[in-house]
Amino acid sequence: MHFELLHTDSKTKARVGKLHTDHGIIETPIFMPVGTAGTVKGVHQHELDKEIHAEIILGNTYHLYLRPGIDVINKAGGLHKFINWKKPILTDSGGYQVYSLSNSRKLNEQGVTFQSHINGSYHTFTPEKAIQIQRNIGADIIMAFDECTPYPCDYQYAKNSMHMTHRWLDRCIEEMKKSEPLYDYDQALFPIVQGSTYKDLRKESAEMIASKNAVGNAIGGLSVGEPDDELYGMTDLVCSILPKDKPRYLMGVGTPVNLLECIAMGVDMFDCVMPTRNARHGLLFTSEGTINIKNEKWEKDFSPIDINGTSAVDHTYSKAYLRHLIKSKEYLGVQIASIHNLAFYLKLMKDAREKILDGSFSSWKDSMVKKLNVRL
């Protein structure tokens, strides 16, 4: 696996590149749909490939470990075969789920003991076990085990947590060296920068992570409730330190505006549940702003969902029909809305790549941000 940096924008730090994996090439900047339990909610793999044009999807180590279980995935020949997905997959390490389970977990130097949200059973994740599980899942890109700190976070806690995440990283790297991929393709480990919203900690963490010379690097611990200016400040700082010849993955971010602003800072990879989660509540992203399709104003609007078009579904179904489906709680409504939002995100990434290459990214980004902030 290797990263090919093709072009950097002259007015911003936005980049276009290619991440080469054994399951295909990922063109960056890229958005990765979240397939928590081996499925992107409400969307067929065929639609992910042919309509949404996803180049890589995520799996969730914590959820897949609990259900269906690592034995099932291993016997299937890995997650790719289990879910019939032929393109790249990235798995997180479970660190974020540990953060979200703060009321039912115990954390120490060795790792984290937590209770299953399914049946209350107790389990322990260590850095070594997180790597072993991800070896069995078989993702192309696997994440180092870390602690995702909450926001706001006490400085001393953030510092202690960051140093523990660094020690855990060394154990993850050692486990990667000791083990081999279980299937017939390569796996790459991405370490994660932490440090909450403290500049000195972020700088220290980014420098430590950069020194490991990994295939790619991730920025974690953001999009956990901090204001956008904190998100942007930390992202810009970390991107200025992480190697230019390696992909940078900003975990869990975010809105279309967040994506464009962070692309301008040099981020290459994103993931977020927002496109599908918002779709389930009838919130649609379009090139002219955000639509709440449940509002009465769309009841007799027979125009496409996005007047400028972002996917095949836009020209097949009207706002009025989609509103009817969502209001009626029909499954098809959620499916159409989910496909639309994901297709919009992937089209936004494609447009960003084109604008970076032709030199118009900066002005295009500014005009798009204004539109995307509008509630229609």
N, C-alpha and C positions, 0 to 999 in steps of 0.2 A: 504494500500500500504506500502510495506517495502522493504529494500535493504538487500541482503545477500552477504557479502564479503567472497568469497571462497578461494582466494589465492593471495598473493602478490609476485612478482618476487624478487629474492634475489639480483640481480645486478642493477635493476632499481626500479622505483616506480610503474611499470605497475601492474594492478590488473585484476582479473577475478571475476565477481560477477553475481548476479541475482536480477533484480528488479521485484518484484511481484506486479502485478496490477490485477484488476477485469476482464480485457480483455486478460490476459495471462502473461506469464513470459518473460521478456526481458533479454537475456544474454548479459553481458557487458565484454569488450568494444563493443559498437554498433554504427553503422552509421544509421541515420534516413533520408530517402528520403524526400525531401521537396514537399508537396502537397499544394501549395499556396492557390488555390481557390477550394479545395476539389478534386484535381486531381494532381497526379504526371505527369507532361507534357509528353504526348505521350505514356503512359504506362497504361495498364489495371490493375485493382485491382487483377485479377487472376494471372497476370504475376508478380506483386509485391510479391504476396504470394508464388507462386509455382516455379518461375524461379529465381527471385532475392533473395528470402528468407528474405524479409524485416520483422522485428519483431515489428516495430513501424514506423509510418509516421507522418509528421507535417501538421497542418493546420494553416492558417494565419488569425489572428483575424481581422485585418484591411480590408483585401480583402473580407473575408466572410461576414463581417458586411455590407459592401457596396453592395455586390452581391454574393449570391442571397438574402441576408438579414436574420436577426436573426429570424423573424417570420416564414420564410419558413423552416429554419433548425429546429426550435422548433416544428413546426407542423409535420415535418418528424420523430420526435422522437430523434433528436440529429444528429450530424454529422456522427457517425458510421452507422446509418440506412440510412441516406440520400445518402451516397456514397457506401453503401454495403461493409463496411470494418469491420471485426470482431475482429481485433487485436487492441492493444493500439494506441492512438493518443495523440500527444502533440500540444498545440497551443501556439504561441508567443502572447504577449500582445498588439502588435501594436507599441511598442516603437521604433523598428528599422525603420518601415515605416515612423514614425514621423521624425526620423533623416533624412531619404532620401528625405522627403518633405520639407526641410529646407527653400525653397523659397516660400512656400505657407502655412505656419503655424505660429501660435502665441502660445508661451509657457509661462506659469506662474505657481505659486504655486498650483493653483487649478487643472490644467491639461493642455491639449493641444487642441487648435482649429485649424482645418485644412480644406483644400479644397479637395473634392473628385477628384481623377485623372480621373474619368469617366465622370462627368457632371459639375464639379465646385461647387457643393453644399457644404455648410459649416456644419461641425460636430465637436463635442467636446468629447474628451476622458478624463475622470478623472480616478484615480485609482479604484474608486468604480465601474464606468461604465465598465472598462476593465474586472473586475471580473464578473460583471453581464452578459456581453456579452459571456465570456468564460463559465459561468455556462450554458447558453443557447446552446452554441455550443456543450458542453458536452465532451470535451477532458478529458482523464485520468490525464494528467499532464498539468497544466496551469501556465503561467508565470506571475510574478509580473510586474506591469507597471513601466517602467523606462525610462530615457533618455539615448540614445546611443550617446555619444559625438563623434565628428569627429576627424580625425587625419590629421595634427597635431592639438593640442588643448592647448590653454593657460592654465597655471596651475590654476589660480584663477577660471576660468570658469569650469575646470574639478572638482575642489574642491566643488564649489557651486552646480554644477549639481549632484555630488555624494551625497551630503547631502540631496538634494531635492529627489533624488531617494530613499534614506533611509526613508525619511518622507513618501513618497508615499507607500513604502513597509508596513509601519505600518498601513496605511489606507487600503491597500489590505488585510492584515491579519485580520483587524477588519471586513471588508466586508465579508470575508470568514467565520468568526465566526457567523455573523448575518444571513447568507444565507445557504441554503441547496442545495445539488445536485438535479437537476431537473429530473434525470433519475435514473435507478435502479443500480447505481454503484458509487464508490468513486471517488473523484477528489482530487489531491494533488497540492499544490501551491509551486513552486520553486522560491525563491528570486534570485536576480541577482547582482553579484559583479561588480562594476564600478570603475572608477578612472583613466581612460585613461592609459598612459604609465608612470605614476609617482608611484614609489615604495611605498612611504609613504601613498599615497592615496589608492593604491591597498591593502596594509596591513590593513589600517583602515577599508576599506569596507569589506574585507574578514572576519575580526574579528567581525564586526557588523552582517554580514549575518550569520556567524557560530553561533552567540549567539541566533538566532531565532529558532534553533533546528527544521528546516524544514525537510521534508522527503528527499529532495534532494536540491542541490544548483547549480546555473548556473554562468558562467563567461561570461559577456557581454562586449561590447565596444572594441572588438578586431576583427581582420580580416576586418578592415576598411581602409586599406592602409598603415599600419605600416610595417616596415621591419620584416623579420622572427625572427631576434634576439630579437626584442622587444616583439613580440608575445610569443616566448618561455620564455623570462625572466619573463614576467608578469604571464604567465600560471604556471610556476614552483613555483613562489612566492606564488600565491594564493592557489595552491594545497597543499603547505606545511602548510597552515593555516586551510583550510576547513576540516571538520570532516572526519576521515578515514572511518567511518561506514555509510556514506551517499554518494549516487552517485554524481559525478561532471560532469556537462554538459557544454562543451565549445561551445558557440553559433556561428554559421556561419563559422566554420572552417572544412575543407579547402582542400588542395591538399592531395593526398595519403601520401606524405612525411610528411606534417604537422600532419596528423592523427597519424602516427607511432611515430613521435617525441613526441607528446603530450600524447600519451598512456604511453610512458616511464616516463612521469612526473606525471602520476596518474589520467589522465582524463578518464572518463568512457563512455561519450555520446557525439556524434557529429551530426551536420547537415550542409548541404551546397547545394547550387543550382548547384555547379560546374559540377557534373556528367552529368546532363541533359542539362545544358546550353552549355557545351563544346561539347556534342554529337550533338547538333543542328548546330554546326559549323564544324563538321567532325573531332573533336579531341577525340581520344580514348585512354583510359588508359589500359596498358597491363603489364604483369609481367616482361617484358623486357624493358619497357619505354613507352613513349607517341608517338602515331601515328597521323599524319595529313593525314587522309584517302583521301583527295583531291589531294595529291601529285601524280605526274605521275608515280613514282616508284612502286605504288601499282596497276597500271592498269591491269597487267597480272599476278598478284600474287594470285594464287588460293588456298593458304593455309588458315587455320582458322584465325580469327581476332587475337586471342591470342593463340600462339602455345602451351602454357601450359594449356589452357582451364580455363574459369571462369564461364561459364554458358552454358545452352543448345544452345543458339544462335550461339556460337562460332563454333560449329561443324556442323552447318547447312548452314552457309553462309560464303563465302570467302571474303578476302579483296577486290578482284577485283569486286565482285558483289556489295558489300557495297559502294565502290567508285562510281560505275555506278549509284546507287540509289541516293547517296548524290549529285553527279554532275548533275543528272537529276532533282533534287529537288522533288523526290518522297517521300511521307509521310512515306512509309515503311522504307526508309533509316534512317530517324531520329528515328523512333521507335526502329529499331534494335540497333542503336548506343546508344540510351538511356538505353535500357535494358542491353546492354553489360556493359556500364560504371557503372551503379548501381550494377549489379551483381559483377563486379570487386571490388567495394568498400565493399560490404557485405562479399565477399570471403576473402578480406584482413582482415576484422575484425575477421572472423572465424579462419583464420590462426593465427592471433595474440593471440587469446584466447588459441589455442592449444599450441603455443610456450611458452606462459607464464606458462601454466600448466606443460609442460615437461622441463622447465628450460633453454630453448635455445633462449628465446626471444631477448636478447641483441645482440647476434651475428647475428641472423636472421634479426633483424631490421636494423643493420648496412649494411648488404649485400643487403637488399631490397631497402634501401634508395639510394644506388649507382645506382642500376638498374632503379629505378623509376625516377631518375633525367635525364635519357638519352632521347634524342629526336631521334627516329628511322627514 
